[in-house]
């Protein structure tokens, strides 16, 4: 089976590696253009592009796949990509966290199958892993689905569940789902080869949307219950990192846990080797790992040596 692959970050790269290892022929990879990254803001190839180049696979990086784009450059690149896809002999396109919308013109060339990191129809959209943790879901998973023009509305082909543990962050859960998705897409394509891949319409009830994560959401509101803030800290690790403002400084909070205590929301109730306990609208939150601007992530015991917090208030 010949597979065109479209994806960008490490979540997708895991699936691409699995398809290569499974022996599928991959004549072409689509991925996002190189982006500035790191402190030096040097152009960096996506994880998917790096895997493709390692295996000598042709790579296309159009800014868009919409040939009707009002931006002339995007329209030209989309036209070139469309013509390349039309010229290729391939059976299916596999899509995973690509970051570009596939227009009808692309979907009509060959079947398109998506690896989505949620239990559809819950958490359609851009940030399903973050939103599942933030909302306190007890489980999530991966859905292999057929693609159509709607946002993650296509029929479900395979679905597997994963428990969300108390210590899971978006980072740790991402890795679990990426590995699971890689295994599942290989199974799905094997079934497709045999003509045994079912396609079940998504139920109309239970639909939720996982909006893209914004840096503006990072600030913690200590008027909220501690349980909500604990989930948010985990959901925003590693990006964008939850923040608390104290003494005029935005402090990133990478790890925390609910704790007993009460007081004015934002008030630091204690700060010692066990952590920094901050009163919330309901209960308290013990901060365990923090980071000053330009500094390193530090355990609370080390952090308070250079940044005392006893008697302070998070705003």
TORKOL-4160 file (C-alpha; in steps of 0.2 Angstrom, whole numbers, padded with zeros to 4 digits, m for minus):
315
<pt num="1" X="0000" Y="0000" Z="0000"/>
<pt num="2" X="0006" Y="0017" Z="m0005"/>
<pt num="3" X="0003" Y="0031" Z="0009"/>
<pt num="4" X="0005" Y="0049" Z="0008"/>
<pt num="5" X="0008" Y="0056" Z="0025"/>
<pt num="6" X="0004" Y="0074" Z="0031"/>
<pt num="7" X="0009" Y="0079" Z="0049"/>
<pt num="8" X="0020" Y="0091" Z="0058"/>
<pt num="9" X="0025" Y="0088" Z="0076"/>
<pt num="10" X="0032" Y="0074" Z="0086"/>
<pt num="11" X="0014" Y="0066" Z="0088"/>
<pt num="12" X="0014" Y="0064" Z="0070"/>
<pt num="13" X="0032" Y="0059" Z="0068"/>
<pt num="14" X="0029" Y="0044" Z="0079"/>
<pt num="15" X="0015" Y="0038" Z="0067"/>
<pt num="16" X="0027" Y="0041" Z="0052"/>
<pt num="17" X="0041" Y="0030" Z="0060"/>
<pt num="18" X="0028" Y="0016" Z="0063"/>
<pt num="19" X="0022" Y="0016" Z="0045"/>
<pt num="20" X="0040" Y="0016" Z="0039"/>
<pt num="21" X="0045" Y="0002" Z="0050"/>
<pt num="22" X="0029" Y="m0008" Z="0045"/>
<pt num="23" X="0035" Y="m0008" Z="0027"/>
<pt num="24" X="0022" Y="0004" Z="0019"/>
<pt num="25" X="0028" Y="0013" Z="0004"/>
<pt num="26" X="0028" Y="0032" Z="0007"/>
<pt num="27" X="0031" Y="0042" Z="m0009"/>
<pt num="28" X="0028" Y="0059" Z="m0001"/>
<pt num="29" X="0027" Y="0068" Z="0015"/>
<pt num="30" X="0017" Y="0085" Z="0018"/>
<pt num="31" X="0022" Y="0095" Z="0033"/>
<pt num="32" X="0022" Y="0113" Z="0039"/>
<pt num="33" X="0036" Y="0125" Z="0033"/>
<pt num="34" X="0051" Y="0127" Z="0044"/>
<pt num="35" X="0049" Y="0139" Z="0058"/>
<pt num="36" X="0060" Y="0149" Z="0069"/>
<pt num="37" X="0063" Y="0140" Z="0086"/>
<pt num="38" X="0075" Y="0141" Z="0101"/>
<pt num="39" X="0083" Y="0156" Z="0109"/>
<pt num="40" X="0092" Y="0159" Z="0093"/>
<pt num="41" X="0076" Y="0158" Z="0083"/>
<pt num="42" X="0084" Y="0148" Z="0069"/>
<pt num="43" X="0074" Y="0140" Z="0056"/>
<pt num="44" X="0070" Y="0122" Z="0062"/>
<pt num="45" X="0062" Y="0108" Z="0052"/>
<pt num="46" X="0047" Y="0099" Z="0059"/>
<pt num="47" X="0049" Y="0083" Z="0068"/>
<pt num="48" X="0040" Y="0075" Z="0053"/>
<pt num="49" X="0052" Y="0083" Z="0040"/>
<pt num="50" X="0067" Y="0076" Z="0050"/>
<pt num="51" X="0060" Y="0059" Z="0049"/>
<pt num="52" X="0056" Y="0060" Z="0031"/>
<pt num="53" X="0073" Y="0066" Z="0026"/>
<pt num="54" X="0082" Y="0053" Z="0036"/>
<pt num="55" X="0073" Y="0040" Z="0025"/>
<pt num="56" X="0075" Y="0049" Z="0009"/>
<pt num="57" X="0056" Y="0053" Z="0007"/>
<pt num="58" X="0051" Y="0068" Z="m0004"/>
<pt num="59" X="0044" Y="0082" Z="0007"/>
<pt num="60" X="0032" Y="0096" Z="0002"/>
<pt num="61" X="0029" Y="0111" Z="0014"/>
<pt num="62" X="0016" Y="0122" Z="0006"/>
<pt num="63" X="0009" Y="0137" Z="0016"/>
<pt num="64" X="m0008" Y="0131" Z="0011"/>
<pt num="65" X="m0018" Y="0118" Z="0002"/>
<pt num="66" X="m0032" Y="0130" Z="m0003"/>
<pt num="67" X="m0030" Y="0134" Z="m0022"/>
<pt num="68" X="m0043" Y="0148" Z="m0020"/>
<pt num="69" X="m0032" Y="0157" Z="m0007"/>
<pt num="70" X="m0032" Y="0176" Z="m0008"/>
<pt num="71" X="m0014" Y="0176" Z="m0005"/>
<pt num="72" X="m0005" Y="0174" Z="m0021"/>
<pt num="73" X="0010" Y="0164" Z="m0014"/>
<pt num="74" X="m0001" Y="0152" Z="m0004"/>
<pt num="75" X="m0012" Y="0149" Z="m0020"/>
<pt num="76" X="0003" Y="0145" Z="m0030"/>
<pt num="77" X="0010" Y="0133" Z="m0017"/>
<pt num="78" X="m0007" Y="0125" Z="m0015"/>
<pt num="79" X="m0008" Y="0123" Z="m0034"/>
<pt num="80" X="0009" Y="0115" Z="m0035"/>
<pt num="81" X="0005" Y="0103" Z="m0021"/>
<pt num="82" X="m0012" Y="0098" Z="m0029"/>
<pt num="83" X="m0003" Y="0094" Z="m0045"/>
<pt num="84" X="0010" Y="0084" Z="m0036"/>
<pt num="85" X="m0003" Y="0074" Z="m0027"/>
<pt num="86" X="m0013" Y="0071" Z="m0043"/>
<pt num="87" X="0003" Y="0065" Z="m0052"/>
<pt num="88" X="0007" Y="0052" Z="m0038"/>
<pt num="89" X="0001" Y="0034" Z="m0037"/>
<pt num="90" X="m0005" Y="0032" Z="m0019"/>
<pt num="91" X="m0019" Y="0023" Z="m0011"/>
<pt num="92" X="m0022" Y="0033" Z="0005"/>
<pt num="93" X="m0017" Y="0049" Z="0014"/>
<pt num="94" X="m0013" Y="0048" Z="0033"/>
<pt num="95" X="m0015" Y="0064" Z="0042"/>
<pt num="96" X="m0009" Y="0068" Z="0060"/>
<pt num="97" X="m0008" Y="0085" Z="0068"/>
<pt num="98" X="m0004" Y="0092" Z="0051"/>
<pt num="99" X="m0010" Y="0110" Z="0055"/>
<pt num="100" X="m0017" Y="0114" Z="0038"/>
<pt num="101" X="m0035" Y="0111" Z="0033"/>
<pt num="102" X="m0037" Y="0099" Z="0019"/>
<pt num="103" X="m0049" Y="0106" Z="0006"/>
<pt num="104" X="m0061" Y="0096" Z="m0004"/>
<pt num="105" X="m0049" Y="0096" Z="m0019"/>
<pt num="106" X="m0037" Y="0086" Z="m0008"/>
<pt num="107" X="m0050" Y="0075" Z="0000"/>
<pt num="108" X="m0056" Y="0069" Z="m0017"/>
<pt num="109" X="m0040" Y="0063" Z="m0023"/>
<pt num="110" X="m0039" Y="0048" Z="m0012"/>
<pt num="111" X="m0046" Y="0042" Z="0005"/>
<pt num="112" X="m0039" Y="0052" Z="0019"/>
<pt num="113" X="m0038" Y="0045" Z="0037"/>
<pt num="114" X="m0034" Y="0055" Z="0052"/>
<pt num="115" X="m0026" Y="0050" Z="0069"/>
<pt num="116" X="m0035" Y="0061" Z="0082"/>
<pt num="117" X="m0030" Y="0062" Z="0101"/>
<pt num="118" X="m0047" Y="0060" Z="0109"/>
<pt num="119" X="m0062" Y="0049" Z="0111"/>
<pt num="120" X="m0073" Y="0057" Z="0097"/>
<pt num="121" X="m0085" Y="0066" Z="0097"/>
<pt num="122" X="m0078" Y="0073" Z="0113"/>
<pt num="123" X="m0064" Y="0086" Z="0110"/>
<pt num="124" X="m0064" Y="0089" Z="0091"/>
<pt num="125" X="m0052" Y="0102" Z="0087"/>
<pt num="126" X="m0034" Y="0108" Z="0090"/>
<pt num="127" X="m0030" Y="0104" Z="0108"/>
<pt num="128" X="m0039" Y="0089" Z="0113"/>
<pt num="129" X="m0025" Y="0083" Z="0125"/>
<pt num="130" X="m0024" Y="0099" Z="0135"/>
<pt num="131" X="m0043" Y="0101" Z="0136"/>
<pt num="132" X="m0046" Y="0083" Z="0142"/>
<pt num="133" X="m0034" Y="0086" Z="0157"/>
<pt num="134" X="m0040" Y="0104" Z="0160"/>
<pt num="135" X="m0058" Y="0098" Z="0161"/>
<pt num="136" X="m0055" Y="0084" Z="0173"/>
<pt num="137" X="m0059" Y="0069" Z="0161"/>
<pt num="138" X="m0055" Y="0052" Z="0168"/>
<pt num="139" X="m0050" Y="0045" Z="0151"/>
<pt num="140" X="m0046" Y="0050" Z="0134"/>
<pt num="141" X="m0039" Y="0040" Z="0119"/>
<pt num="142" X="m0036" Y="0040" Z="0100"/>
<pt num="143" X="m0048" Y="0039" Z="0087"/>
<pt num="144" X="m0044" Y="0034" Z="0069"/>
<pt num="145" X="m0056" Y="0042" Z="0058"/>
<pt num="146" X="m0061" Y="0045" Z="0040"/>
<pt num="147" X="m0059" Y="0064" Z="0035"/>
<pt num="148" X="m0072" Y="0075" Z="0028"/>
<pt num="149" X="m0073" Y="0094" Z="0026"/>
<pt num="150" X="m0081" Y="0096" Z="0044"/>
<pt num="151" X="m0069" Y="0099" Z="0059"/>
<pt num="152" X="m0066" Y="0081" Z="0065"/>
<pt num="153" X="m0083" Y="0075" Z="0060"/>
<pt num="154" X="m0079" Y="0060" Z="0050"/>
<pt num="155" X="m0083" Y="0042" Z="0053"/>
<pt num="156" X="m0074" Y="0032" Z="0067"/>
<pt num="157" X="m0064" Y="0017" Z="0061"/>
<pt num="158" X="m0054" Y="0012" Z="0077"/>
<pt num="159" X="m0055" Y="0019" Z="0094"/>
<pt num="160" X="m0044" Y="0015" Z="0110"/>
<pt num="161" X="m0045" Y="0022" Z="0127"/>
<pt num="162" X="m0032" Y="0028" Z="0140"/>
<pt num="163" X="m0035" Y="0032" Z="0158"/>
<pt num="164" X="m0029" Y="0050" Z="0163"/>
<pt num="165" X="m0019" Y="0048" Z="0179"/>
<pt num="166" X="m0017" Y="0061" Z="0193"/>
<pt num="167" X="0001" Y="0064" Z="0188"/>
<pt num="168" X="m0002" Y="0065" Z="0169"/>
<pt num="169" X="0003" Y="0082" Z="0161"/>
<pt num="170" X="m0001" Y="0086" Z="0143"/>
<pt num="171" X="0017" Y="0081" Z="0140"/>
<pt num="172" X="0016" Y="0064" Z="0147"/>
<pt num="173" X="m0001" Y="0060" Z="0140"/>
<pt num="174" X="0004" Y="0066" Z="0123"/>
<pt num="175" X="0018" Y="0053" Z="0123"/>
<pt num="176" X="0006" Y="0039" Z="0128"/>
<pt num="177" X="m0007" Y="0044" Z="0114"/>
<pt num="178" X="0007" Y="0047" Z="0101"/>
<pt num="179" X="0013" Y="0029" Z="0104"/>
<pt num="180" X="m0004" Y="0022" Z="0104"/>
<pt num="181" X="m0009" Y="0032" Z="0088"/>
<pt num="182" X="0006" Y="0025" Z="0079"/>
<pt num="183" X="0001" Y="0007" Z="0083"/>
<pt num="184" X="m0017" Y="0010" Z="0078"/>
<pt num="185" X="m0013" Y="0018" Z="0061"/>
<pt num="186" X="m0003" Y="0003" Z="0056"/>
<pt num="187" X="m0017" Y="m0009" Z="0062"/>
<pt num="188" X="m0030" Y="0002" Z="0053"/>
<pt num="189" X="m0020" Y="0002" Z="0036"/>
<pt num="190" X="m0018" Y="m0017" Z="0037"/>
<pt num="191" X="m0037" Y="m0019" Z="0040"/>
<pt num="192" X="m0040" Y="m0007" Z="0025"/>
<pt num="193" X="m0029" Y="m0018" Z="0014"/>
<pt num="194" X="m0040" Y="m0033" Z="0018"/>
<pt num="195" X="m0056" Y="m0023" Z="0016"/>
<pt num="196" X="m0060" Y="m0025" Z="0034"/>
<pt num="197" X="m0059" Y="m0007" Z="0041"/>
<pt num="198" X="m0077" Y="m0002" Z="0047"/>
<pt num="199" X="m0083" Y="0016" Z="0047"/>
<pt num="200" X="m0096" Y="0021" Z="0060"/>
<pt num="201" X="m0104" Y="0038" Z="0060"/>
<pt num="202" X="m0100" Y="0049" Z="0076"/>
<pt num="203" X="m0114" Y="0051" Z="0088"/>
<pt num="204" X="m0123" Y="0067" Z="0088"/>
<pt num="205" X="m0123" Y="0069" Z="0107"/>
<pt num="206" X="m0107" Y="0072" Z="0117"/>
<pt num="207" X="m0099" Y="0084" Z="0105"/>
<pt num="208" X="m0086" Y="0096" Z="0112"/>
<pt num="209" X="m0073" Y="0107" Z="0104"/>
<pt num="210" X="m0055" Y="0109" Z="0110"/>
<pt num="211" X="m0050" Y="0127" Z="0106"/>
<pt num="212" X="m0032" Y="0130" Z="0102"/>
<pt num="213" X="m0022" Y="0135" Z="0118"/>
<pt num="214" X="m0018" Y="0153" Z="0120"/>
<pt num="215" X="m0004" Y="0160" Z="0130"/>
<pt num="216" X="m0017" Y="0172" Z="0137"/>
<pt num="217" X="m0025" Y="0157" Z="0146"/>
<pt num="218" X="m0009" Y="0154" Z="0156"/>
<pt num="219" X="m0012" Y="0165" Z="0171"/>
<pt num="220" X="m0020" Y="0156" Z="0186"/>
<pt num="221" X="m0035" Y="0164" Z="0194"/>
<pt num="222" X="m0033" Y="0159" Z="0212"/>
<pt num="223" X="m0052" Y="0163" Z="0215"/>
<pt num="224" X="m0055" Y="0147" Z="0207"/>
<pt num="225" X="m0055" Y="0130" Z="0216"/>
<pt num="226" X="m0039" Y="0122" Z="0219"/>
<pt num="227" X="m0044" Y="0107" Z="0210"/>
<pt num="228" X="m0047" Y="0117" Z="0194"/>
<pt num="229" X="m0030" Y="0126" Z="0195"/>
<pt num="230" X="m0021" Y="0109" Z="0198"/>
<pt num="231" X="m0029" Y="0102" Z="0182"/>
<pt num="232" X="m0024" Y="0118" Z="0173"/>
<pt num="233" X="m0006" Y="0117" Z="0179"/>
<pt num="234" X="m0005" Y="0099" Z="0172"/>
<pt num="235" X="m0014" Y="0104" Z="0156"/>
<pt num="236" X="m0002" Y="0118" Z="0152"/>
<pt num="237" X="0014" Y="0108" Z="0155"/>
<pt num="238" X="0024" Y="0109" Z="0143"/>
<pt num="239" X="0015" Y="0123" Z="0134"/>
<pt num="240" X="0012" Y="0137" Z="0138"/>
<pt num="241" X="0016" Y="0134" Z="0156"/>
<pt num="242" X="0004" Y="0140" Z="0170"/>
<pt num="243" X="0008" Y="0157" Z="0178"/>
<pt num="244" X="0006" Y="0166" Z="0194"/>
<pt num="245" X="0010" Y="0184" Z="0196"/>
<pt num="246" X="0018" Y="0189" Z="0213"/>
<pt num="247" X="0029" Y="0204" Z="0218"/>
<pt num="248" X="0026" Y="0210" Z="0200"/>
<pt num="249" X="0035" Y="0195" Z="0193"/>
<pt num="250" X="0026" Y="0182" Z="0182"/>
<pt num="251" X="0032" Y="0165" Z="0189"/>
<pt num="252" X="0029" Y="0149" Z="0179"/>
<pt num="253" X="0021" Y="0135" Z="0189"/>
<pt num="254" X="0026" Y="0118" Z="0182"/>
<pt num="255" X="0020" Y="0106" Z="0195"/>
<pt num="256" X="0007" Y="0107" Z="0209"/>
<pt num="257" X="m0006" Y="0097" Z="0219"/>
<pt num="258" X="m0021" Y="0101" Z="0230"/>
<pt num="259" X="m0018" Y="0104" Z="0248"/>
<pt num="260" X="m0028" Y="0108" Z="0264"/>
<pt num="261" X="m0029" Y="0126" Z="0269"/>
<pt num="262" X="m0039" Y="0141" Z="0267"/>
<pt num="263" X="m0037" Y="0160" Z="0266"/>
<pt num="264" X="m0039" Y="0175" Z="0255"/>
<pt num="265" X="m0037" Y="0168" Z="0237"/>
<pt num="266" X="m0019" Y="0170" Z="0231"/>
<pt num="267" X="m0012" Y="0172" Z="0249"/>
<pt num="268" X="0004" Y="0161" Z="0252"/>
<pt num="269" X="m0001" Y="0151" Z="0268"/>
<pt num="270" X="0016" Y="0143" Z="0269"/>
<pt num="271" X="0033" Y="0141" Z="0260"/>
<pt num="272" X="0045" Y="0128" Z="0265"/>
<pt num="273" X="0054" Y="0112" Z="0259"/>
<pt num="274" X="0037" Y="0104" Z="0256"/>
<pt num="275" X="0031" Y="0117" Z="0244"/>
<pt num="276" X="0022" Y="0133" Z="0243"/>
<pt num="277" X="0004" Y="0132" Z="0249"/>
<pt num="278" X="m0007" Y="0146" Z="0241"/>
<pt num="279" X="m0025" Y="0149" Z="0246"/>
<pt num="280" X="m0038" Y="0147" Z="0232"/>
<pt num="281" X="m0057" Y="0151" Z="0231"/>
<pt num="282" X="m0059" Y="0133" Z="0237"/>
<pt num="283" X="m0045" Y="0124" Z="0246"/>
<pt num="284" X="m0027" Y="0127" Z="0243"/>
<pt num="285" X="m0014" Y="0123" Z="0230"/>
<pt num="286" X="0004" Y="0117" Z="0234"/>
<pt num="287" X="0016" Y="0123" Z="0221"/>
<pt num="288" X="0030" Y="0110" Z="0219"/>
<pt num="289" X="0041" Y="0116" Z="0204"/>
<pt num="290" X="0043" Y="0135" Z="0199"/>
<pt num="291" X="0053" Y="0145" Z="0187"/>
<pt num="292" X="0058" Y="0164" Z="0187"/>
<pt num="293" X="0059" Y="0173" Z="0170"/>
<pt num="294" X="0076" Y="0168" Z="0162"/>
<pt num="295" X="0079" Y="0155" Z="0176"/>
<pt num="296" X="0078" Y="0136" Z="0178"/>
<pt num="297" X="0064" Y="0126" Z="0184"/>
<pt num="298" X="0067" Y="0123" Z="0202"/>
<pt num="299" X="0059" Y="0113" Z="0216"/>
<pt num="300" X="0050" Y="0124" Z="0228"/>
<pt num="301" X="0063" Y="0121" Z="0242"/>
<pt num="302" X="0076" Y="0128" Z="0230"/>
<pt num="303" X="0066" Y="0142" Z="0223"/>
<pt num="304" X="0062" Y="0151" Z="0239"/>
<pt num="305" X="0080" Y="0152" Z="0243"/>
<pt num="306" X="0082" Y="0166" Z="0230"/>
<pt num="307" X="0064" Y="0171" Z="0229"/>
<pt num="308" X="0056" Y="0171" Z="0246"/>
<pt num="309" X="0037" Y="0170" Z="0246"/>
<pt num="310" X="0032" Y="0169" Z="0264"/>
<pt num="311" X="0018" Y="0182" Z="0267"/>
<pt num="312" X="0016" Y="0186" Z="0248"/>
<pt num="313" X="0000" Y="0186" Z="0238"/>
<pt num="314" X="m0002" Y="0179" Z="0220"/>
<pt num="315" X="m0013" Y="0191" Z="0210"/>
